Amino acid sequence: MKATIVTIGDEILIGQIVDTNSGFIAKALDRIGVQTTEMLSISDDKQHILNTFSALQGKVDLVIITGGLGPTKDDITKKTFCDYFDDVLVLNEEVLAHVTEMIEGFYKRPITQLNRDQALVPSKCEVLFNKVGTAPGMWMKKENTVFVSLPGVPFEMKHIIENVIIPKIVKEYKRPYIVHKTILTYGQGESMVAERIEDWENNLPEFIKLAYLPSPGRVRLRLTARGENEDILHKKIEENVQSLSNIIGDIIVGFDEGETIEVAIGKLLQKQGNTIATAESCTGGKIAQMLTSVTGASSYFRGSVVSYATDTKISVLGVDAQTIQEFSVVSSEVAKQMALGVQKLMQSDYAIATTGNAGPQKGDADAEVGTVFIAIATPGGVIAEEFNFGQPREKVIDRASNKALEMLRTAILNKIDC
């Protein structure tokens, strides 16, 4: 099956809200072997919606639409469905009873005519019951294309997708299997990774595709296999992942979307019974945020000091003012003292420190914009490295944060004795 996801709403097109619905729906469809070929965002305009439906008719098997099902006049999806399918709106008693119960029973207020109108649906549609909201979904088929309309409220949409749409598709349609495997690498750019694995990539089976998903400081490699035999797909994916690990195992830190470097570091620290703290200047707390995003981080994360100002480095972390005067606040020497200072302050086994010029202007130092020093304090001592991450500012912060975690992971694995 091939699908197109359509979001309806001017608020999306003007950037007032971010469309998260499409990503959720695409992932849900992918898990059951439905391939999303296109995502569209269109305005709350009747003719525009009708034109979109006509363009997709016969092009894909499934069109999932979100938005425009509310009770106000600007929500026109139901009426537009009637125009496209030459249908009329009728009152659905089951939906009306549910809406009445929600408004009068849960919200404790009288039901209005606008609320009652939520129970109006096209007479030819299959109603997709919405237990967590007042707007029902609609399932209608024209020739070989199914059109599904869902509320735009994310938690309502997710409920119908997970409890109604996905089970219905699985039961009624035959689909191929789609198997994904994501390999997370750190420390080398996309072009270098591609060069290292070129021969491996050229020898992948035809039914396995490779995608590069780069971001500052890391590259995700996603393998996708499609076919009729799920066991064979899993077997071939694992065989190729193993051969890939033999080639670039030195930069692989995890597998699949949830196995980030933060998760990997957490597992290592928990296994060794060690703790970590951070002292951040130019990264502004980003490293601490990444580490604490992992469930259970409280068992190994001791705390953080965002010592953005020079005097804070001195008064809180104990950095020597003479060292700053002699070497500059953006220096290897200061980074090391910051790491040792927060390690002592938080009584942690490991510590990360960053100091640099993220830009766009220089701060209290003469170092070039983009320059960052990262220090790692271990139970055996402290090391520091210098980097220049260029510009813009956001890129510097992201790359510095990722590089710091990469260095920490290496230090833990190798138990570096400095």
Residue pairs with C-beta under 8 A, 6 or more apart in sequence:
1 33
1 34
1 35
1 61
1 62
1 169
1 173
1 175
2 34
2 35
2 36
2 37
2 60
2 61
2 62
3 29
3 34
3 35
3 36
3 37
3 60
3 61
3 62
3 63
3 64
4 36
4 37
4 38
4 39
4 40
4 56
4 59
4 60
4 62
4 63
4 64
5 21
5 22
5 25
5 26
5 36
5 38
5 39
5 40
5 63
5 64
5 66
6 39
6 40
6 41
6 42
6 52
6 56
6 63
6 64
6 65
6 66
7 19
7 21
7 22
7 39
7 40
7 41
7 42
7 65
7 66
7 67
7 152
8 41
8 42
8 43
8 44
8 49
8 65
8 66
8 67
8 68
8 77
8 152
9 17
9 41
9 43
9 44
9 67
9 68
9 152
10 43
10 44
11 17
12 18
12 19
12 41
12 67
13 41
13 42
13 43
19 41
20 154
21 66
21 67
21 152
21 154
21 157
22 39
22 66
24 154
24 157
24 158
24 161
25 36
25 64
25 66
25 157
25 161
26 36
26 39
28 161
28 162
28 165
28 166
29 35
29 36
29 62
29 64
29 166
29 169
30 36
30 178
30 180
31 166
31 178
32 166
32 169
32 170
32 175
33 175
33 176
33 177
33 178
33 226
34 62
34 169
34 175
35 178
37 60
38 60
40 52
42 48
42 49
42 52
44 67
44 68
44 74
44 75
44 76
46 76
46 79
46 80
46 83
49 68
49 76
49 77
49 80
50 80
50 83
50 84
53 63
53 80
53 84
53 147
54 84
56 63
56 145
57 142
57 143
57 145
58 143
58 144
58 145
59 145
60 145
61 144
61 145
61 146
61 173
62 145
62 146
62 148
62 169
63 145
63 146
63 147
63 148
64 148
64 150
64 165
65 77
65 147
65 148
65 149
65 150
66 149
66 150
66 151
66 152
66 157
67 77
67 151
67 152
68 75
68 76
68 77
68 78
68 80
68 149
68 152
69 75
69 77
69 78
69 135
69 136
69 149
69 150
69 151
69 152
70 135
70 151
70 152
71 114
71 115
71 117
71 118
71 134
71 135
72 114
77 149
78 89
78 120
78 121
78 122
78 138
78 149
79 89
81 87
81 122
81 125
81 138
81 140
81 147
81 149
82 88
82 89
82 122
84 142
84 147
85 122
85 124
85 125
85 140
85 142
87 122
87 123
87 124
87 125
88 122
88 123
89 120
89 121
89 122
89 123
90 120
90 121
90 122
90 123
91 116
91 119
91 120
92 119
92 120
92 121
92 127
92 136
93 119
94 127
94 129
95 118
95 119
95 121
95 127
95 129
95 136
96 116
96 119
98 129
98 130
98 131
98 134
99 111
99 115
99 116
99 118
99 119
99 134
100 111
100 115
102 133
102 134
103 109
103 110
103 111
103 112
103 115
103 134
104 110
104 111
115 134
118 134
118 135
118 136
119 136
121 127
121 136
121 138
122 138
122 140
124 140
125 138
125 139
125 140
126 138
126 139
126 140
127 136
127 137
127 138
127 139
128 136
128 137
128 138
128 139
128 148
128 150
128 160
128 164
128 165
129 136
129 137
129 164
130 136
130 137
130 151
130 156
130 159
130 160
131 159
131 163
132 155
132 156
132 159
133 151
133 153
133 155
133 156
133 159
135 151
135 153
135 156
137 148
137 149
137 150
137 151
137 160
137 164
137 165
138 147
138 148
138 149
139 146
139 147
139 148
139 168
140 146
140 147
140 148
140 149
141 147
148 165
150 156
150 157
150 160
150 161
150 165
151 157
151 160
169 175
176 226
176 227
176 228
177 226
177 227
177 228
177 229
177 230
177 233
178 224
178 225
178 226
179 224
179 225
179 226
179 230
179 233
179 234
179 237
180 222
180 223
180 224
180 225
181 222
181 223
181 237
181 238
181 241
181 255
181 256
182 213
182 220
182 221
182 222
182 223
182 255
182 256
182 257
182 259
183 220
183 221
183 222
183 223
183 241
183 244
183 252
183 254
183 255
184 218
184 220
184 252
184 253
184 254
184 255
184 259
184 260
184 261
185 193
185 218
185 219
185 220
185 221
185 248
185 251
185 252
185 253
186 217
186 218
186 251
186 253
186 261
186 402
186 405
186 406
186 409
187 217
187 218
187 251
187 403
187 406
188 196
188 219
188 251
189 214
189 219
190 212
190 214
190 219
193 212
193 219
193 221
193 248
193 251
194 201
194 212
196 247
196 248
197 221
197 244
197 247
197 248
200 240
200 243
200 244
200 247
201 210
204 210
204 240
205 225
205 236
205 240
207 225
207 226
207 227
207 233
207 236
208 223
208 224
208 225
208 236
208 237
208 240
209 223
209 224
209 225
210 221
210 222
210 223
210 224
211 221
211 222
211 224
212 219
212 220
212 221
213 219
213 220
213 221
213 222
214 220
215 398
216 389
216 395
216 398
216 399
216 402
217 398
217 399
217 401
217 402
217 403
217 406
218 261
218 402
221 244
223 237
223 240
223 241
225 233
225 236
225 237
226 233
227 233
241 255
244 252
245 252
253 259
253 260
253 261
253 264
253 406
253 409
254 260
254 261
254 263
254 264
260 294
261 402
261 405
261 406
261 409
262 290
262 291
262 293
262 294
262 405
263 294
264 409
265 276
265 291
265 405
265 408
265 409
265 412
266 291
266 294
266 296
266 297
266 300
268 274
268 409
268 412
268 413
269 275
269 276
269 300
269 349
269 350
269 412
270 296
270 299
270 300
272 412
274 300
274 349
274 350
274 379
274 412
275 300
275 301
275 302
275 346
275 347
275 348
275 349
275 350
276 291
276 300
276 301
276 302
276 348
276 349
276 350
276 351
276 352
276 408
277 301
277 302
277 303
277 304
277 305
277 342
277 343
277 345
277 346
277 348
277 350
277 351
277 352
278 287
278 288
278 291
278 304
278 305
278 342
278 351
278 352
278 353
279 304
279 305
279 307
279 317
279 338
279 339
279 341
279 342
279 351
279 352
279 353
279 354
280 286
280 287
280 288
280 304
280 305
280 306
280 307
280 352
280 353
280 354
281 306
281 307
281 308
281 313
281 329
281 338
281 353
281 354
281 355
281 356
282 354
282 355
282 356
282 357
282 358
282 372
282 396
282 397
282 400
283 354
283 358
283 397
283 400
283 401
283 404
284 306
284 308
284 397
285 304
285 306
286 397
286 398
286 401
287 304
287 352
287 354
287 401
287 404
287 405
288 301
288 304
288 306
290 401
290 405
291 297
291 301
291 405
292 301
302 346
302 347
302 348
303 346
304 342
305 312
305 316
305 317
305 342
305 345
307 313
307 316
307 317
307 338
310 324
310 329
310 364
313 319
313 324
313 329
313 334
313 338
313 355
314 320
314 321
314 324
316 341
316 345
317 337
317 338
317 341
317 342
317 345
318 337
318 341
318 344
318 345
319 334
319 337
319 338
319 341
320 337
323 331
323 333
323 334
323 337
324 331
324 334
326 333
327 333
327 334
328 334
328 365
328 366
328 367
329 355
329 363
329 364
329 365
330 355
330 356
330 357
330 363
330 364
330 365
330 367
330 371
330 372
330 373
331 355
331 365
331 367
331 373
332 373
332 375
332 384
332 385
332 386
333 384
334 355
334 373
335 353
335 354
335 355
335 373
335 374
335 375
335 384
336 353
336 375
336 377
336 382
336 383
336 384
338 353
338 355
338 375
339 351
339 352
339 353
339 375
339 376
339 377
339 382
339 384
340 351
340 377
340 382
342 348
342 351
342 353
342 377
343 349
343 350
343 351
343 377
349 378
349 379
350 376
350 377
350 378
350 379
350 408
350 411
350 412
351 375
351 376
351 377
352 374
352 375
352 376
352 377
352 404
352 405
352 407
352 408
353 374
353 375
353 377
354 372
354 373
354 374
354 375
354 400
354 401
354 404
355 372
355 373
356 367
356 370
356 371
356 372
356 373
356 396
356 400
357 363
357 365
357 367
357 368
357 369
357 370
357 371
357 372
358 369
358 370
358 372
358 393
358 396
358 397
358 400
359 369
359 370
359 391
359 392
359 393
359 396
360 369
360 391
360 392
360 393
361 369
362 369
368 388
369 391
370 388
370 389
370 390
370 391
370 396
371 386
371 387
371 388
372 386
372 387
372 388
372 389
372 396
372 400
372 403
373 384
373 385
373 386
373 387
374 384
374 385
374 387
374 400
374 403
374 404
374 407
375 382
375 383
375 384
376 382
376 383
376 384
376 404
376 407
376 408
376 411
376 416
378 411
378 415
378 416
378 417
378 418
380 415
380 416
380 417
380 418
381 416
381 417
381 418
382 418
383 411
383 416
383 418
385 407
387 399
387 400
387 403
389 395
389 396
389 399
389 400
389 403
390 396
410 416
